[in-house]
Structures are given as structure tokens and as C-alpha cells.
Amino acid sequence: MMGQTAFTVMIAVFWLAELAFGSLVVYWFVTQGFDDDSGSLSAVTPLEDRSYTMQSLAMWAAFFVILVAGILLAS
């Protein structure tokens, strides 16, 4: 059996890991995913247009806000 303190610590570590991973994904999207509007030739081609990237990030943010709200309201 696991104690309540150990369980609480595991949940906190899980949420910190999720936050770190989410931050890494957002950083990657912001630095690599935006289209370059300057028209200069670059060795790195952007993955998608800026509006698609922002829409995708907004959808993920809304998902996690709803998830956290659901968890807080259920407890």
C-alpha cells in the first residue's frame, strides 16, 4: 500500500512533468513552427503557417483548462 503523502507527491511530480513537457512543446512550436514572413531563403523550412500553430496551441490550452477545471470541480 502507498501512503497518502507518497501519493500526493507522485501526483505533484506527474503534473510538473506534464507542465515541463507542455512547455517544451510550446517552445518548439513557437521557435520552429511559425512561418517566416520576411521572404528570406532559409535552410529550415517552417512546418506550418502561424495561424494554424496559434489555433493548435489555443486548442491544447483550452483542453488542459477544461481538464484541470474538471479535476478541481470533482474534488
SEMI-343661 format. One record per atom (N, C-alpha, C, CB): x, y, z; atom name; residue number from 0; residue in one letter. Coordinates in nm, 4 decimals, padded with zeros to 6 digits, always signed. Glycine has a CB too. Example, Ala and Ser with C-alpha at 12.3 -4.5 7.8 and 13.67 -1.06 7.14 Angstrom:
BEGIN
atom X: +01.3190, Y: -00.5690, Z: +00.7800, site: N, pos: 0, code: a
atom X: +01.2300, Y: -00.4500, Z: +00.7800, site: CA, pos: 0, code: a
atom X: +01.3200, Y: -00.3300, Z: +00.7800, site: C, pos: 0, code: a
atom X: +01.1308, Y: -00.4473, Z: +00.9046, site: CB, pos: 0, code: a
atom X: +01.2850, Y: -00.2250, Z: +00.7080, site: N, pos: 1, code: s
atom X: +01.3670, Y: -00.1060, Z: +00.7140, site: CA, pos: 1, code: s
atom X: +01.2900, Y: +00.0030, Z: +00.7870, site: C, pos: 1, code: s
atom X: +01.4084, Y: -00.0598, Z: +00.5725, site: CB, pos: 1, code: s
// end
This chain:
BEGIN
atom X: +00.0835, Y: -00.1189, Z: +00.0000, site: N, pos: 0, code: m
atom X: +00.0000, Y: +00.0000, Z: +00.0000, site: CA, pos: 0, code: m
atom X: +00.0878, Y: +00.1250, Z: +00.0000, site: C, pos: 0, code: m
atom X: -00.0949, Y: +00.0000, Z: +00.1217, site: CB, pos: 0, code: m
atom X: +00.0347, Y: +00.2246, Z: -00.0594, site: N, pos: 1, code: m
atom X: +00.1052, Y: +00.3525, Z: -00.0674, site: CA, pos: 1, code: m
atom X: +00.0378, Y: +00.4507, Z: +00.0279, site: C, pos: 1, code: m
atom X: +00.1062, Y: +00.4081, Z: -00.2140, site: CB, pos: 1, code: m
atom X: +00.1199, Y: +00.5285, Z: +00.0959, site: N, pos: 2, code: g
atom X: +00.0670, Y: +00.6286, Z: +00.1877, site: CA, pos: 2, code: g
atom X: +00.0114, Y: +00.7494, Z: +00.1129, site: C, pos: 2, code: g
atom X: +00.1752, Y: +00.6729, Z: +00.2850, site: CB, pos: 2, code: g
atom X: -00.0661, Y: +00.8279, Z: +00.1837, site: N, pos: 3, code: q
atom X: -00.1280, Y: +00.9457, Z: +00.1240, site: CA, pos: 3, code: q
atom X: -00.0226, Y: +01.0483, Z: +00.0824, site: C, pos: 3, code: q
atom X: -00.2273, Y: +01.0088, Z: +00.2220, site: CB, pos: 3, code: q
atom X: +00.0812, Y: +01.0643, Z: +00.1612, site: N, pos: 4, code: t
atom X: +00.1863, Y: +01.1611, Z: +00.1276, site: CA, pos: 4, code: t
atom X: +00.2592, Y: +01.1192, Z: +00.0005, site: C, pos: 4, code: t
atom X: +00.2863, Y: +01.1751, Z: +00.2440, site: CB, pos: 4, code: t
atom X: +00.2927, Y: +00.9917, Z: -00.0093, site: N, pos: 5, code: a
atom X: +00.3619, Y: +00.9429, Z: -00.1296, site: CA, pos: 5, code: a
atom X: +00.2733, Y: +00.9602, Z: -00.2529, site: C, pos: 5, code: a
atom X: +00.4018, Y: +00.7939, Z: -00.1130, site: CB, pos: 5, code: a
atom X: +00.1457, Y: +00.9339, Z: -00.2384, site: N, pos: 6, code: f
atom X: +00.0532, Y: +00.9501, Z: -00.3498, site: CA, pos: 6, code: f
atom X: +00.0453, Y: +01.0973, Z: -00.3923, site: C, pos: 6, code: f
atom X: -00.0868, Y: +00.8975, Z: -00.3115, site: CB, pos: 6, code: f
atom X: +00.0361, Y: +01.1873, Z: -00.2959, site: N, pos: 7, code: t
atom X: +00.0301, Y: +01.3300, Z: -00.3256, site: CA, pos: 7, code: t
atom X: +00.1574, Y: +01.3767, Z: -00.3952, site: C, pos: 7, code: t
atom X: +00.0077, Y: +01.4102, Z: -00.1973, site: CB, pos: 7, code: t
atom X: +00.2718, Y: +01.3273, Z: -00.3493, site: N, pos: 8, code: v
atom X: +00.3990, Y: +01.3629, Z: -00.4126, site: CA, pos: 8, code: v
atom X: +00.4035, Y: +01.3097, Z: -00.5553, site: C, pos: 8, code: v
atom X: +00.5179, Y: +01.3078, Z: -00.3310, site: CB, pos: 8, code: v
atom X: +00.3560, Y: +01.1895, Z: -00.5781, site: N, pos: 9, code: m
atom X: +00.3549, Y: +01.1330, Z: -00.7135, site: CA, pos: 9, code: m
atom X: +00.2647, Y: +01.2142, Z: -00.8065, site: C, pos: 9, code: m
atom X: +00.3084, Y: +00.9864, Z: -00.7099, site: CB, pos: 9, code: m
atom X: +00.1513, Y: +01.2565, Z: -00.7577, site: N, pos: 10, code: i
atom X: +00.0607, Y: +01.3394, Z: -00.8389, site: CA, pos: 10, code: i
atom X: +00.1274, Y: +01.4726, Z: -00.8710, site: C, pos: 10, code: i
atom X: -00.0742, Y: +01.3629, Z: -00.7651, site: CB, pos: 10, code: i
atom X: +00.1941, Y: +01.5324, Z: -00.7727, site: N, pos: 11, code: a
atom X: +00.2626, Y: +01.6600, Z: -00.7961, site: CA, pos: 11, code: a
atom X: +00.3748, Y: +01.6435, Z: -00.8988, site: C, pos: 11, code: a
atom X: +00.3196, Y: +01.7157, Z: -00.6638, site: CB, pos: 11, code: a
atom X: +00.4506, Y: +01.5357, Z: -00.8892, site: N, pos: 12, code: v
atom X: +00.5582, Y: +01.5108, Z: -00.9857, site: CA, pos: 12, code: v
atom X: +00.4996, Y: +01.4882, Z: -01.1245, site: C, pos: 12, code: v
atom X: +00.6435, Y: +01.3890, Z: -00.9428, site: CB, pos: 12, code: v
atom X: +00.3886, Y: +01.4175, Z: -01.1330, site: N, pos: 13, code: f
atom X: +00.3223, Y: +01.3952, Z: -01.2608, site: CA, pos: 13, code: f
atom X: +00.2816, Y: +01.5280, Z: -01.3247, site: C, pos: 13, code: f
atom X: +00.1993, Y: +01.3050, Z: -01.2422, site: CB, pos: 13, code: f
atom X: +00.2200, Y: +01.6168, Z: -01.2477, site: N, pos: 14, code: w
atom X: +00.1769, Y: +01.7458, Z: -01.3029, site: CA, pos: 14, code: w
atom X: +00.2958, Y: +01.8326, Z: -01.3413, site: C, pos: 14, code: w
atom X: +00.0890, Y: +01.8201, Z: -01.2022, site: CB, pos: 14, code: w
atom X: +00.4043, Y: +01.8257, Z: -01.2650, site: N, pos: 15, code: l
atom X: +00.5246, Y: +01.9012, Z: -01.3018, site: CA, pos: 15, code: l
atom X: +00.5849, Y: +01.8475, Z: -01.4315, site: C, pos: 15, code: l
atom X: +00.6289, Y: +01.8952, Z: -01.1885, site: CB, pos: 15, code: l
atom X: +00.5830, Y: +01.7154, Z: -01.4473, site: N, pos: 16, code: a
atom X: +00.6342, Y: +01.6564, Z: -01.5714, site: CA, pos: 16, code: a
atom X: +00.5464, Y: +01.6972, Z: -01.6894, site: C, pos: 16, code: a
atom X: +00.6407, Y: +01.5022, Z: -01.5601, site: CB, pos: 16, code: a
atom X: +00.4160, Y: +01.6979, Z: -01.6703, site: N, pos: 17, code: e
atom X: +00.3244, Y: +01.7412, Z: -01.7762, site: CA, pos: 17, code: e
atom X: +00.3488, Y: +01.8879, Z: -01.8120, site: C, pos: 17, code: e
atom X: +00.1776, Y: +01.7206, Z: -01.7325, site: CB, pos: 17, code: e
atom X: +00.3693, Y: +01.9713, Z: -01.7120, site: N, pos: 18, code: l
atom X: +00.3970, Y: +02.1133, Z: -01.7367, site: CA, pos: 18, code: l
atom X: +00.5284, Y: +02.1305, Z: -01.8125, site: C, pos: 18, code: l
atom X: +00.4020, Y: +02.1913, Z: -01.6038, site: CB, pos: 18, code: l
atom X: +00.6299, Y: +02.0544, Z: -01.7743, site: N, pos: 19, code: a
atom X: +00.7591, Y: +02.0638, Z: -01.8427, site: CA, pos: 19, code: a
atom X: +00.7466, Y: +02.0184, Z: -01.9880, site: C, pos: 19, code: a
atom X: +00.8652, Y: +01.9793, Z: -01.7694, site: CB, pos: 19, code: a
atom X: +00.6760, Y: +01.9096, Z: -02.0108, site: N, pos: 20, code: f
atom X: +00.6584, Y: +01.8604, Z: -02.1471, site: CA, pos: 20, code: f
atom X: +00.5765, Y: +01.9589, Z: -02.2305, site: C, pos: 20, code: f
atom X: +00.5905, Y: +01.7226, Z: -02.1457, site: CB, pos: 20, code: f
atom X: +00.4705, Y: +02.0109, Z: -02.1728, site: N, pos: 21, code: g
atom X: +00.3895, Y: +02.1098, Z: -02.2431, site: CA, pos: 21, code: g
atom X: +00.4693, Y: +02.2347, Z: -02.2761, site: C, pos: 21, code: g
atom X: +00.2681, Y: +02.1467, Z: -02.1603, site: CB, pos: 21, code: g
atom X: +00.5531, Y: +02.2779, Z: -02.1849, site: N, pos: 22, code: s
atom X: +00.6374, Y: +02.3943, Z: -02.2105, site: CA, pos: 22, code: s
atom X: +00.7359, Y: +02.3670, Z: -02.3233, site: C, pos: 22, code: s
atom X: +00.7126, Y: +02.4345, Z: -02.0837, site: CB, pos: 22, code: s
atom X: +00.7906, Y: +02.2465, Z: -02.3260, site: N, pos: 23, code: l
atom X: +00.8818, Y: +02.2088, Z: -02.4331, site: CA, pos: 23, code: l
atom X: +00.8111, Y: +02.2076, Z: -02.5685, site: C, pos: 23, code: l
atom X: +00.9428, Y: +02.0719, Z: -02.4045, site: CB, pos: 23, code: l
atom X: +00.6897, Y: +02.1554, Z: -02.5727, site: N, pos: 24, code: v
atom X: +00.6128, Y: +02.1523, Z: -02.6974, site: CA, pos: 24, code: v
atom X: +00.5811, Y: +02.2940, Z: -02.7440, site: C, pos: 24, code: v
atom X: +00.4824, Y: +02.0718, Z: -02.6791, site: CB, pos: 24, code: v
atom X: +00.5379, Y: +02.3794, Z: -02.6530, site: N, pos: 25, code: v
atom X: +00.5063, Y: +02.5173, Z: -02.6898, site: CA, pos: 25, code: v
atom X: +00.6323, Y: +02.5886, Z: -02.7386, site: C, pos: 25, code: v
atom X: +00.4442, Y: +02.5932, Z: -02.5699, site: CB, pos: 25, code: v
atom X: +00.7435, Y: +02.5685, Z: -02.6699, site: N, pos: 26, code: y
atom X: +00.8697, Y: +02.6302, Z: -02.7130, site: CA, pos: 26, code: y
atom X: +00.9062, Y: +02.5841, Z: -02.8533, site: C, pos: 26, code: y
atom X: +00.9837, Y: +02.5961, Z: -02.6145, site: CB, pos: 26, code: y
atom X: +00.8921, Y: +02.4549, Z: -02.8800, site: N, pos: 27, code: w
atom X: +00.9268, Y: +02.4016, Z: -03.0114, site: CA, pos: 27, code: w
atom X: +00.8356, Y: +02.4602, Z: -03.1189, site: C, pos: 27, code: w
atom X: +00.9175, Y: +02.2482, Z: -03.0114, site: CB, pos: 27, code: w
atom X: +00.7065, Y: +02.4664, Z: -03.0905, site: N, pos: 28, code: f
atom X: +00.6131, Y: +02.5234, Z: -03.1884, site: CA, pos: 28, code: f
atom X: +00.6453, Y: +02.6697, Z: -03.2159, site: C, pos: 28, code: f
atom X: +00.4683, Y: +02.5100, Z: -03.1388, site: CB, pos: 28, code: f
atom X: +00.6737, Y: +02.7436, Z: -03.1109, site: N, pos: 29, code: v
atom X: +00.6986, Y: +02.8867, Z: -03.1285, site: CA, pos: 29, code: v
atom X: +00.8283, Y: +02.9104, Z: -03.2054, site: C, pos: 29, code: v
atom X: +00.7043, Y: +02.9574, Z: -02.9922, site: CB, pos: 29, code: v
atom X: +00.9317, Y: +02.8317, Z: -03.1773, site: N, pos: 30, code: t
atom X: +01.0602, Y: +02.8558, Z: -03.2429, site: CA, pos: 30, code: t
atom X: +01.0707, Y: +02.7897, Z: -03.3795, site: C, pos: 30, code: t
atom X: +01.1721, Y: +02.8070, Z: -03.1553, site: CB, pos: 30, code: t
atom X: +01.0019, Y: +02.6791, Z: -03.4037, site: N, pos: 31, code: q
atom X: +01.0176, Y: +02.6058, Z: -03.5284, site: CA, pos: 31, code: q
atom X: +00.8945, Y: +02.6083, Z: -03.6175, site: C, pos: 31, code: q
atom X: +01.0532, Y: +02.4653, Z: -03.4987, site: CB, pos: 31, code: q
atom X: +00.7783, Y: +02.6265, Z: -03.5588, site: N, pos: 32, code: g
atom X: +00.6563, Y: +02.6071, Z: -03.6345, site: CA, pos: 32, code: g
atom X: +00.6033, Y: +02.7280, Z: -03.7078, site: C, pos: 32, code: g
atom X: +00.5540, Y: +02.5593, Z: -03.5460, site: CB, pos: 32, code: g
atom X: +00.6481, Y: +02.8479, Z: -03.6735, site: N, pos: 33, code: f
atom X: +00.5921, Y: +02.9667, Z: -03.7354, site: CA, pos: 33, code: f
atom X: +00.6525, Y: +02.9915, Z: -03.8726, site: C, pos: 33, code: f
atom X: +00.6137, Y: +03.0872, Z: -03.6464, site: CB, pos: 33, code: f
atom X: +00.5698, Y: +03.0365, Z: -03.9626, site: N, pos: 34, code: d
atom X: +00.6136, Y: +03.0701, Z: -04.0971, site: CA, pos: 34, code: d
atom X: +00.6922, Y: +03.2004, Z: -04.0926, site: C, pos: 34, code: d
atom X: +00.4931, Y: +03.0815, Z: -04.1938, site: CB, pos: 34, code: d
atom X: +00.7955, Y: +03.2081, Z: -04.1731, site: N, pos: 35, code: d
atom X: +00.8781, Y: +03.3282, Z: -04.1794, site: CA, pos: 35, code: d
atom X: +00.8188, Y: +03.4229, Z: -04.2833, site: C, pos: 35, code: d
atom X: +01.0264, Y: +03.2930, Z: -04.2138, site: CB, pos: 35, code: d
atom X: +00.7694, Y: +03.5372, Z: -04.2388, site: N, pos: 36, code: d
atom X: +00.7045, Y: +03.6325, Z: -04.3289, site: CA, pos: 36, code: d
atom X: +00.8047, Y: +03.7219, Z: -04.4021, site: C, pos: 36, code: d
atom X: +00.6072, Y: +03.7185, Z: -04.2511, site: CB, pos: 36, code: d
atom X: +00.9322, Y: +03.7133, Z: -04.3693, site: N, pos: 37, code: s
atom X: +01.0297, Y: +03.8037, Z: -04.4294, site: CA, pos: 37, code: s
atom X: +01.0616, Y: +03.7668, Z: -04.5733, site: C, pos: 37, code: s
atom X: +01.1565, Y: +03.8045, Z: -04.3479, site: CB, pos: 37, code: s
atom X: +01.0314, Y: +03.6444, Z: -04.6140, site: N, pos: 38, code: g
atom X: +01.0563, Y: +03.6041, Z: -04.7512, site: CA, pos: 38, code: g
atom X: +01.1994, Y: +03.5645, Z: -04.7777, site: C, pos: 38, code: g
atom X: +01.0186, Y: +03.7133, Z: -04.8428, site: CB, pos: 38, code: g
atom X: +01.2820, Y: +03.5608, Z: -04.6739, site: N, pos: 39, code: s
atom X: +01.4215, Y: +03.5223, Z: -04.6944, site: CA, pos: 39, code: s
atom X: +01.4319, Y: +03.3714, Z: -04.7086, site: C, pos: 39, code: s
atom X: +01.5099, Y: +03.5717, Z: -04.5780, site: CB, pos: 39, code: s
atom X: +01.5303, Y: +03.3302, Z: -04.7844, site: N, pos: 40, code: l
atom X: +01.5533, Y: +03.1872, Z: -04.8012, site: CA, pos: 40, code: l
atom X: +01.6276, Y: +03.1349, Z: -04.6795, site: C, pos: 40, code: l
atom X: +01.6327, Y: +03.1579, Z: -04.9314, site: CB, pos: 40, code: l
atom X: +01.5821, Y: +03.0238, Z: -04.6292, site: N, pos: 41, code: s
atom X: +01.6412, Y: +02.9669, Z: -04.5093, site: CA, pos: 41, code: s
atom X: +01.6595, Y: +02.8174, Z: -04.5303, site: C, pos: 41, code: s
atom X: +01.5535, Y: +02.9954, Z: -04.3844, site: CB, pos: 41, code: s
atom X: +01.7563, Y: +02.7610, Z: -04.4612, site: N, pos: 42, code: a
atom X: +01.7797, Y: +02.6168, Z: -04.4707, site: CA, pos: 42, code: a
atom X: +01.6703, Y: +02.5396, Z: -04.3990, site: C, pos: 42, code: a
atom X: +01.9166, Y: +02.5803, Z: -04.4125, site: CB, pos: 42, code: a
atom X: +01.6047, Y: +02.6034, Z: -04.3025, site: N, pos: 43, code: v
atom X: +01.4983, Y: +02.5383, Z: -04.2267, site: CA, pos: 43, code: v
atom X: +01.3651, Y: +02.5882, Z: -04.2790, site: C, pos: 43, code: v
atom X: +01.5122, Y: +02.5657, Z: -04.0740, site: CB, pos: 43, code: v
atom X: +01.2847, Y: +02.4981, Z: -04.3304, site: N, pos: 44, code: t
atom X: +01.1521, Y: +02.5379, Z: -04.3779, site: CA, pos: 44, code: t
atom X: +01.0534, Y: +02.5254, Z: -04.2634, site: C, pos: 44, code: t
atom X: +01.1071, Y: +02.4514, Z: -04.4992, site: CB, pos: 44, code: t
atom X: +00.9649, Y: +02.6220, Z: -04.2457, site: N, pos: 45, code: p
atom X: +00.8675, Y: +02.6154, Z: -04.1366, site: CA, pos: 45, code: p
atom X: +00.7688, Y: +02.5012, Z: -04.1607, site: C, pos: 45, code: p
atom X: +00.7922, Y: +02.7498, Z: -04.1225, site: CB, pos: 45, code: p
atom X: +00.7158, Y: +02.4507, Z: -04.0523, site: N, pos: 46, code: l
atom X: +00.6253, Y: +02.3377, Z: -04.0611, site: CA, pos: 46, code: l
atom X: +00.4852, Y: +02.3782, Z: -04.1020, site: C, pos: 46, code: l
atom X: +00.6206, Y: +02.2659, Z: -03.9304, site: CB, pos: 46, code: l
atom X: +00.4388, Y: +02.4878, Z: -04.0545, site: N, pos: 47, code: e
atom X: +00.3031, Y: +02.5320, Z: -04.0859, site: CA, pos: 47, code: e
atom X: +00.2906, Y: +02.6816, Z: -04.0666, site: C, pos: 47, code: e
atom X: +00.2005, Y: +02.4587, Z: -03.9992, site: CB, pos: 47, code: e
atom X: +00.1803, Y: +02.7342, Z: -04.1123, site: N, pos: 48, code: d
atom X: +00.1531, Y: +02.8764, Z: -04.1017, site: CA, pos: 48, code: d
atom X: +00.1313, Y: +02.9162, Z: -03.9560, site: C, pos: 48, code: d
atom X: +00.0313, Y: +02.9139, Z: -04.1863, site: CB, pos: 48, code: d
atom X: +00.1593, Y: +03.0426, Z: -03.9248, site: N, pos: 49, code: r
atom X: +00.1460, Y: +03.0932, Z: -03.7880, site: CA, pos: 49, code: r
atom X: +00.0040, Y: +03.0787, Z: -03.7349, site: C, pos: 49, code: r
atom X: +00.1881, Y: +03.2390, Z: -03.7819, site: CB, pos: 49, code: r
atom X: -00.0971, Y: +03.1033, Z: -03.8174, site: N, pos: 50, code: s
atom X: -00.2357, Y: +03.0955, Z: -03.7691, site: CA, pos: 50, code: s
atom X: -00.2731, Y: +02.9531, Z: -03.7283, site: C, pos: 50, code: s
atom X: -00.3325, Y: +03.1456, Z: -03.8771, site: CB, pos: 50, code: s
atom X: -00.2249, Y: +02.8530, Z: -03.8035, site: N, pos: 51, code: y
atom X: -00.2518, Y: +02.7140, Z: -03.7665, site: CA, pos: 51, code: y
atom X: -00.1829, Y: +02.6774, Z: -03.6353, site: C, pos: 51, code: y
atom X: -00.2060, Y: +02.6195, Z: -03.8780, site: CB, pos: 51, code: y
atom X: -00.0613, Y: +02.7261, Z: -03.6180, site: N, pos: 52, code: t
atom X: +00.0121, Y: +02.6976, Z: -03.4954, site: CA, pos: 52, code: t
atom X: -00.0579, Y: +02.7602, Z: -03.3753, site: C, pos: 52, code: t
atom X: +00.1563, Y: +02.7488, Z: -03.5058, site: CB, pos: 52, code: t
atom X: -00.0985, Y: +02.8849, Z: -03.3883, site: N, pos: 53, code: m
atom X: -00.1677, Y: +02.9514, Z: -03.2777, site: CA, pos: 53, code: m
atom X: -00.3011, Y: +02.8842, Z: -03.2470, site: C, pos: 53, code: m
atom X: -00.1899, Y: +03.0991, Z: -03.3102, site: CB, pos: 53, code: m
atom X: -00.3733, Y: +02.8420, Z: -03.3498, site: N, pos: 54, code: q
atom X: -00.5004, Y: +02.7723, Z: -03.3294, site: CA, pos: 54, code: q
atom X: -00.4777, Y: +02.6398, Z: -03.2569, site: C, pos: 54, code: q
atom X: -00.5710, Y: +02.7479, Z: -03.4643, site: CB, pos: 54, code: q
atom X: -00.3752, Y: +02.5679, Z: -03.2958, site: N, pos: 55, code: s
atom X: -00.3433, Y: +02.4406, Z: -03.2317, site: CA, pos: 55, code: s
atom X: -00.3057, Y: +02.4608, Z: -03.0854, site: C, pos: 55, code: s
atom X: -00.2296, Y: +02.3705, Z: -03.3061, site: CB, pos: 55, code: s
atom X: -00.2223, Y: +02.5603, Z: -03.0573, site: N, pos: 56, code: l
atom X: -00.1840, Y: +02.5877, Z: -02.9190, site: CA, pos: 56, code: l
atom X: -00.3037, Y: +02.6322, Z: -02.8356, site: C, pos: 56, code: l
atom X: -00.0750, Y: +02.6942, Z: -02.9146, site: CB, pos: 56, code: l
atom X: -00.3930, Y: +02.7095, Z: -02.8934, site: N, pos: 57, code: a
atom X: -00.5133, Y: +02.7528, Z: -02.8213, site: CA, pos: 57, code: a
atom X: -00.6042, Y: +02.6347, Z: -02.7898, site: C, pos: 57, code: a
atom X: -00.5900, Y: +02.8572, Z: -02.9032, site: CB, pos: 57, code: a
atom X: -00.6153, Y: +02.5416, Z: -02.8829, site: N, pos: 58, code: m
atom X: -00.6984, Y: +02.4240, Z: -02.8586, site: CA, pos: 58, code: m
atom X: -00.6395, Y: +02.3376, Z: -02.7465, site: C, pos: 58, code: m
atom X: -00.7128, Y: +02.3412, Z: -02.9877, site: CB, pos: 58, code: m
atom X: -00.5071, Y: +02.3208, Z: -02.7462, site: N, pos: 59, code: w
atom X: -00.4442, Y: +02.2445, Z: -02.6384, site: CA, pos: 59, code: w
atom X: -00.4606, Y: +02.3158, Z: -02.5042, site: C, pos: 59, code: w
atom X: -00.2951, Y: +02.2222, Z: -02.6686, site: CB, pos: 59, code: w
atom X: -00.4451, Y: +02.4467, Z: -02.5025, site: N, pos: 60, code: a
atom X: -00.4617, Y: +02.5225, Z: -02.3783, site: CA, pos: 60, code: a
atom X: -00.6044, Y: +02.5083, Z: -02.3256, site: C, pos: 60, code: a
atom X: -00.4275, Y: +02.6715, Z: -02.4006, site: CB, pos: 60, code: a
atom X: -00.7018, Y: +02.5178, Z: -02.4151, site: N, pos: 61, code: a
atom X: -00.8419, Y: +02.5014, Z: -02.3738, site: CA, pos: 61, code: a
atom X: -00.8664, Y: +02.3613, Z: -02.3191, site: C, pos: 61, code: a
atom X: -00.9368, Y: +02.5291, Z: -02.4920, site: CB, pos: 61, code: a
atom X: -00.8075, Y: +02.2610, Z: -02.3831, site: N, pos: 62, code: f
atom X: -00.8224, Y: +02.1231, Z: -02.3355, site: CA, pos: 62, code: f
atom X: -00.7702, Y: +02.1094, Z: -02.1933, site: C, pos: 62, code: f
atom X: -00.7488, Y: +02.0254, Z: -02.4286, site: CB, pos: 62, code: f
atom X: -00.6500, Y: +02.1632, Z: -02.1653, site: N, pos: 63, code: f
atom X: -00.5937, Y: +02.1490, Z: -02.0323, site: CA, pos: 63, code: f
atom X: -00.6674, Y: +02.2336, Z: -01.9294, site: C, pos: 63, code: f
atom X: -00.4478, Y: +02.1860, Z: -02.0340, site: CB, pos: 63, code: f
atom X: -00.7196, Y: +02.3479, Z: -01.9687, site: N, pos: 64, code: v
atom X: -00.8002, Y: +02.4279, Z: -01.8758, site: CA, pos: 64, code: v
atom X: -00.9272, Y: +02.3513, Z: -01.8373, site: C, pos: 64, code: v
atom X: -00.8367, Y: +02.5654, Z: -01.9391, site: CB, pos: 64, code: v
atom X: -00.9923, Y: +02.2911, Z: -01.9359, site: N, pos: 65, code: i
atom X: -01.1128, Y: +02.2121, Z: -01.9073, site: CA, pos: 65, code: i
atom X: -01.0787, Y: +02.0922, Z: -01.8215, site: C, pos: 65, code: i
atom X: -01.1800, Y: +02.1661, Z: -02.0374, site: CB, pos: 65, code: i
atom X: -00.9659, Y: +02.0262, Z: -01.8507, site: N, pos: 66, code: l
atom X: -00.9239, Y: +01.9108, Z: -01.7720, site: CA, pos: 66, code: l
atom X: -00.8976, Y: +01.9483, Z: -01.6265, site: C, pos: 66, code: l
atom X: -00.7993, Y: +01.8486, Z: -01.8328, site: CB, pos: 66, code: l
atom X: -00.8238, Y: +02.0553, Z: -01.6045, site: N, pos: 67, code: v
atom X: -00.7935, Y: +02.0983, Z: -01.4668, site: CA, pos: 67, code: v
atom X: -00.9207, Y: +02.1438, Z: -01.3961, site: C, pos: 67, code: v
atom X: -00.6887, Y: +02.2127, Z: -01.4668, site: CB, pos: 67, code: v
atom X: -01.0069, Y: +02.2167, Z: -01.4664, site: N, pos: 68, code: a
atom X: -01.1335, Y: +02.2603, Z: -01.4060, site: CA, pos: 68, code: a
atom X: -01.2189, Y: +02.1408, Z: -01.3668, site: C, pos: 68, code: a
atom X: -01.2112, Y: +02.3509, Z: -01.5029, site: CB, pos: 68, code: a
atom X: -01.2237, Y: +02.0406, Z: -01.4512, site: N, pos: 69, code: g
atom X: -01.2998, Y: +01.9194, Z: -01.4191, site: CA, pos: 69, code: g
atom X: -01.2446, Y: +01.8477, Z: -01.2975, site: C, pos: 69, code: g
atom X: -01.3005, Y: +01.8250, Z: -01.5374, site: CB, pos: 69, code: g
atom X: -01.1122, Y: +01.8423, Z: -01.2876, site: N, pos: 70, code: i
atom X: -01.0500, Y: +01.7781, Z: -01.1715, site: CA, pos: 70, code: i
atom X: -01.0781, Y: +01.8573, Z: -01.0454, site: C, pos: 70, code: i
atom X: -00.8987, Y: +01.7636, Z: -01.1919, site: CB, pos: 70, code: i
atom X: -01.0666, Y: +01.9895, Z: -01.0532, site: N, pos: 71, code: l
atom X: -01.0896, Y: +02.0714, Z: -00.9333, site: CA, pos: 71, code: l
atom X: -01.2359, Y: +02.0694, Z: -00.8903, site: C, pos: 71, code: l
atom X: -01.0456, Y: +02.2155, Z: -00.9584, site: CB, pos: 71, code: l
atom X: -01.3265, Y: +02.0684, Z: -00.9880, site: N, pos: 72, code: l
atom X: -01.4692, Y: +02.0647, Z: -00.9515, site: CA, pos: 72, code: l
atom X: -01.5112, Y: +01.9283, Z: -00.8964, site: C, pos: 72, code: l
atom X: -01.5553, Y: +02.0995, Z: -01.0730, site: CB, pos: 72, code: l
atom X: -01.4444, Y: +01.8220, Z: -00.9394, site: N, pos: 73, code: a
atom X: -01.4790, Y: +01.6885, Z: -00.8917, site: CA, pos: 73, code: a
atom X: -01.4271, Y: +01.6609, Z: -00.7510, site: C, pos: 73, code: a
atom X: -01.4249, Y: +01.5849, Z: -00.9864, site: CB, pos: 73, code: a
atom X: -01.3278, Y: +01.7378, Z: -00.7085, site: N, pos: 74, code: s
atom X: -01.2694, Y: +01.7102, Z: -00.5762, site: CA, pos: 74, code: s
atom X: -01.3307, Y: +01.7926, Z: -00.4664, site: C, pos: 74, code: s
atom X: -01.1220, Y: +01.7346, Z: -00.5787, site: CB, pos: 74, code: s
// end
